[in-house]
Amino acid sequence: MAAIISGEFLPNNAQWAVTGEDEAQTALKTLENTNNKPRGWVIVRSTATTPVLCLSQLLIKLAEASCDIDLRLLDSFWSHYPPPPDISHNRMGSFLRSGHGCKLRLFYGHLEAAALQSMPALKYIGLRLESATDVEVVNSAKCRYRAAAVSRNLKPEDITQRLTSGANLHCVDLEDGEVPWLLAVAEKLLTTDGRGHLYLPVCRLTSAGVRQLIKSVNTGILGVYLQSSSLTPTHREQLEVLAREKNKRLHWELRGWF
């Protein structure tokens, strides 16, 4: 995958991965001033530390260049606090109104149900669950793969519908005191066929918190992907042993999807 160097055009016939505003501007400049085009789909990532501000403009240009798009708005999907929907503050509004939503192949972010109708070709989707009614929105997407990021506003007692089999759960900034809540949410959301995974970006669990999670995690979760900078190698080894005893997979890095 070609690295983007500030001030240069992106190469022709190479896969493009665009993260943040600087790289987005480089991609725009390339599309507007050269005949260079990417090979295959284009990955566009916006994160809390590297947001893409010119999002609709970039997406429209990519679509006009006949590019399929893998869009990961992690600054909203993984937000600790409830963000506005990605269409409500015109972040993606112009792009979707332009009729190019069919170029999206993957989407992670925060959208309302009506916006999904503008993305008919999605194969992967990840949406935030701010309330129990959002479960139906995730399930309604005609995708093969689904994921849901749970908001602290989500109450286990309000959940009456499960996610479809194989869906993955995400929870950012998880702390020890929130483990019982997350376990209760997972119990209500996930099917019991053991095909889902739990992703914990920027995880703040101590060794005791991870131990509690692994001991109690339900049968619907095949494995846990945990991003932590505080757990020692000794703690990790001990927790891996416990995970194997519970027939769960424990990973210390998130997959390359993010």
C-alpha positions in Angstrom: 0.0 0.0 0.0 1.4 3.3 -1.0 2.4 5.7 1.8 1.3 9.3 1.4 4.0 12.0 1.7 2.8 15.5 2.3 3.1 17.8 -0.8 3.3 14.9 -3.3 0.7 13.4 -5.7 -0.4 9.8 -5.0 0.9 7.2 -7.4 -1.0 5.7 -10.3 -2.3 2.2 -10.2 -1.6 1.6 -6.5 -3.9 1.1 -3.6 -4.6 4.3 -1.7 -5.2 4.5 2.1 -6.1 8.0 3.2 -6.1 8.9 6.9 -6.8 12.4 8.2 -7.1 15.8 6.6 -3.6 16.2 5.2 -3.7 12.9 3.3 -7.3 13.7 2.2 -6.1 17.0 0.7 -3.2 15.1 -1.1 -5.7 12.7 -2.6 -7.9 15.6 -3.7 -5.0 17.4 -5.3 -4.0 14.2 -7.1 -7.5 13.6 -8.5 -7.9 17.2 -9.6 -4.5 17.8 -11.2 -3.3 14.5 -12.5 -4.6 11.4 -14.3 -3.4 9.2 -11.5 -6.0 6.7 -10.2 -5.9 4.1 -7.4 -6.0 0.4 -8.0 -8.9 -1.4 -6.4 -10.9 0.2 -3.5 -9.7 3.3 -1.6 -9.6 3.2 2.2 -10.6 6.5 3.9 -10.1 6.8 7.7 -11.1 9.6 10.0 -10.1 9.2 13.6 -10.4 11.3 16.8 -6.8 12.5 16.4 -6.7 12.6 12.6 -10.1 13.7 11.3 -11.0 14.2 7.6 -12.7 17.6 7.3 -13.2 17.6 3.6 -15.0 14.3 3.7 -17.9 14.8 1.2 -15.7 16.6 -1.3 -13.2 13.7 -1.2 -15.8 11.0 -1.5 -17.5 12.7 -4.4 -14.1 13.0 -6.3 -13.3 9.3 -5.6 -16.8 8.3 -6.8 -16.4 10.4 -10.0 -13.1 8.6 -10.6 -15.1 5.3 -10.4 -13.4 4.2 -7.1 -15.0 1.8 -4.7 -14.7 3.2 -1.2 -14.0 1.6 2.2 -15.0 4.3 4.7 -14.1 4.1 8.4 -15.3 7.0 10.4 -13.8 5.8 13.7 -14.1 9.2 15.3 -17.9 8.7 15.4 -18.0 4.9 15.5 -15.6 4.7 18.4 -16.6 7.9 20.1 -16.9 7.7 23.9 -19.7 10.2 23.9 -22.7 10.3 21.6 -21.7 12.0 18.3 -24.2 13.6 15.9 -25.1 11.3 13.0 -22.5 11.5 10.2 -25.1 12.9 7.8 -26.8 15.4 10.2 -24.0 17.9 10.3 -23.3 17.6 6.6 -20.3 15.5 7.1 -21.5 13.0 4.4 -24.7 14.8 3.4 -23.4 16.2 0.1 -21.9 12.9 -0.9 -25.1 10.9 -0.3 -27.3 13.5 -2.0 -25.0 13.4 -5.0 -26.2 9.8 -5.7 -22.7 8.2 -5.2 -23.5 6.2 -2.1 -23.5 3.1 -4.3 -19.6 3.3 -4.3 -19.4 2.5 -0.6 -18.4 -1.1 0.1 -17.6 -0.7 3.8 -18.9 1.8 6.3 -18.1 2.3 10.0 -19.8 5.3 11.6 -23.0 6.7 13.0 -26.0 7.0 10.6 -29.8 7.0 10.8 -31.8 4.3 9.1 -32.9 6.4 6.2 -29.3 7.0 5.1 -28.7 3.3 4.5 -31.0 3.4 1.5 -28.4 5.5 -0.2 -25.7 2.8 0.3 -27.1 -0.2 -1.6 -23.8 -1.9 -2.3 -22.5 -2.2 1.2 -20.8 -5.5 2.1 -19.6 -4.5 5.6 -21.3 -2.2 8.0 -20.5 -1.0 11.5 -23.0 1.3 13.3 -23.3 2.8 16.7 -26.0 1.6 19.1 -27.2 4.6 21.0 -30.5 3.0 22.0 -32.1 -0.5 21.7 -34.1 0.6 18.6 -30.8 0.9 16.7 -30.4 -2.9 16.7 -33.1 -3.1 14.1 -31.2 -0.6 11.9 -28.0 -2.7 12.0 -30.0 -5.8 11.2 -31.8 -4.2 8.3 -28.6 -3.5 6.3 -28.3 -5.9 3.4 -24.7 -6.8 4.3 -22.8 -10.0 4.8 -20.8 -8.7 7.8 -22.1 -6.5 10.6 -20.6 -4.7 13.7 -22.0 -2.5 16.4 -20.4 -0.1 18.8 -22.2 0.2 22.0 -22.9 3.6 23.6 -23.0 4.1 27.4 -26.6 5.2 26.8 -27.6 1.6 25.9 -29.5 -0.1 28.7 -29.5 -3.9 28.8 -33.1 -4.0 30.1 -34.3 -2.1 27.0 -32.8 -4.6 24.5 -35.5 -6.9 23.0 -33.8 -7.9 19.8 -30.5 -9.6 19.1 -28.0 -8.7 16.4 -27.8 -11.2 13.5 -25.5 -14.2 13.9 -21.8 -13.4 13.6 -22.1 -9.7 14.4 -19.2 -8.1 16.3 -19.4 -5.8 19.3 -17.1 -2.7 19.9 -16.7 -0.7 23.1 -14.1 2.0 23.4 -12.4 3.2 26.7 -13.8 0.3 28.7 -13.0 0.5 32.5 -13.2 -2.1 35.2 -16.5 -0.7 36.7 -18.2 -1.0 33.3 -17.5 -4.7 32.8 -20.9 -5.9 34.3 -22.8 -3.5 32.1 -20.9 -4.6 28.9 -21.5 -8.3 29.8 -25.2 -7.6 30.3 -25.4 -5.8 26.9 -23.5 -8.6 25.1 -25.8 -11.2 26.7 -28.8 -9.5 25.3 -27.4 -8.6 21.9 -25.4 -11.6 20.7 -26.6 -14.9 19.5 -25.3 -18.0 21.3 -23.6 -19.7 18.3 -20.1 -18.3 19.3 -19.4 -16.5 16.0 -19.0 -12.9 17.3 -16.0 -11.1 18.5 -15.6 -8.3 21.1 -13.3 -5.4 20.1 -12.0 -3.1 22.9 -10.1 -0.1 21.4 -8.2 2.1 23.8 -9.0 -0.3 26.6 -8.5 0.8 30.2 -9.1 -2.5 31.9 -6.7 -3.6 34.6 -5.7 -7.3 34.8 -8.5 -7.8 37.3 -11.0 -6.3 34.9 -9.9 -8.4 31.9 -10.0 -11.5 34.2 -13.6 -10.7 35.1 -14.5 -10.2 31.5 -13.0 -13.5 30.3 -14.5 -15.5 33.2 -18.0 -14.2 32.5 -18.2 -13.5 28.8 -21.1 -15.2 27.2 -21.0 -18.1 24.7 -21.8 -15.8 21.8 -18.3 -14.4 21.8 -15.6 -16.4 20.1 -12.7 -14.0 20.9 -11.7 -10.7 22.4 -9.4 -8.1 20.6 -8.1 -5.8 23.3 -5.9 -2.7 22.7 -4.0 -1.9 25.9 -0.8 -0.2 26.8 -0.8 -0.8 30.5 -0.9 -4.6 31.0 2.5 -6.2 31.7 3.8 -9.2 29.7 3.3 -11.3 32.9 -0.4 -10.2 33.1 -0.9 -10.9 29.5 0.5 -14.4 29.7 -1.7 -15.2 32.7 -4.8 -13.9 31.0 -4.0 -15.9 27.8 -3.9 -19.0 29.9 -7.3 -18.2 31.4 -8.8 -17.4 28.0 -7.6 -20.8 26.7 -9.2 -22.5 29.7 -12.5 -20.8 28.8 -12.1 -21.7 25.1 -11.8 -18.0 24.1 -9.3 -16.3 21.8 -7.6 -13.3 23.3 -5.6 -10.9 21.1 -3.7 -7.8 22.1 -3.9 -5.9 18.8 -6.9 -4.9 16.8 -7.2 -6.4 13.3 -6.0 -4.4 10.4 -9.5 -3.3 9.5 -9.1 -0.3 11.7 
